[in-house]
Amino acid sequence: MSRTKDQSLQVVFLKAEEALSEIEDKRLIIKLLAIKGYATHEAKDIAFIFQTQTRTIYKWVQQFRQGGIDGL
């Protein structure tokens, strides 16, 4: 059974959603977060969280390794 969230968190969730909507390249954020997550978790787990394939995580890591943000 999951823990219920404090209702006051709804404001935080809405502000986070608003902040994300202001960022132009959301795909870049997702890729960078996935790469960061891969540092401490298995690629298959990161792929599950970001709803993509494991090979996609490996591809993003390689693209970032070779070309930095421009590579993504």
C-alpha positions as CSV (number, residue, x, y, z in Angstrom):
1,M,0.0,0.0,0.0
2,S,1.4,3.4,-1.0
3,R,1.8,6.2,1.4
4,T,-0.7,9.0,0.9
5,K,0.7,12.4,0.0
6,D,0.2,15.5,2.0
7,Q,-2.3,17.7,0.2
8,S,0.0,20.7,0.5
9,L,2.3,19.0,-1.9
10,Q,-0.2,19.7,-4.7
11,V,1.1,23.2,-4.9
12,V,4.6,21.9,-5.3
13,F,3.5,19.5,-8.0
14,L,1.7,22.2,-9.9
15,K,4.8,24.6,-9.6
16,A,7.0,21.8,-10.9
17,E,4.7,21.2,-13.8
18,E,4.7,24.9,-14.6
19,A,8.5,25.1,-14.4
20,L,8.8,22.2,-16.8
21,S,6.4,23.7,-19.2
22,E,8.7,26.8,-19.5
23,I,11.6,24.7,-20.6
24,E,11.9,24.5,-24.4
25,D,13.7,21.2,-25.0
26,K,12.0,18.8,-22.6
27,R,13.6,15.8,-24.4
28,L,17.0,17.0,-23.5
29,I,16.1,17.2,-19.9
30,I,14.7,13.6,-20.0
31,K,17.9,12.4,-21.7
32,L,20.2,14.1,-19.2
33,L,18.1,12.8,-16.2
34,A,18.3,9.3,-17.6
35,I,22.0,9.5,-18.1
36,K,22.4,10.8,-14.5
37,G,20.2,8.0,-13.2
38,Y,22.3,5.4,-15.1
39,A,25.2,6.4,-12.9
40,T,23.6,4.6,-9.9
41,H,21.0,2.3,-11.4
42,E,20.7,-0.4,-14.0
43,A,19.9,0.7,-17.6
44,K,16.8,-1.5,-17.6
45,D,15.4,0.3,-14.5
46,I,16.1,3.7,-16.0
47,A,14.5,2.6,-19.3
48,F,11.4,1.5,-17.4
49,I,11.2,4.8,-15.5
50,F,11.5,6.9,-18.7
51,Q,9.3,4.5,-20.7
52,T,11.9,3.7,-23.3
53,Q,14.1,0.8,-24.4
54,T,17.4,-0.1,-22.6
55,R,19.3,0.3,-25.8
56,T,18.0,3.9,-26.0
57,I,19.7,4.6,-22.6
58,Y,23.0,3.2,-23.9
59,K,22.6,5.3,-27.1
60,W,22.0,8.5,-25.1
61,V,25.1,7.8,-22.9
62,Q,27.2,7.3,-26.0
63,Q,25.9,10.4,-27.7
64,F,26.6,12.5,-24.7
65,R,30.0,10.9,-24.2
66,Q,31.0,11.8,-27.8
67,G,29.3,15.1,-28.3
68,G,28.1,16.5,-25.0
69,I,24.7,18.3,-25.0
70,D,25.1,19.0,-28.7
71,G,25.4,15.2,-29.3
72,L,22.0,14.6,-27.7
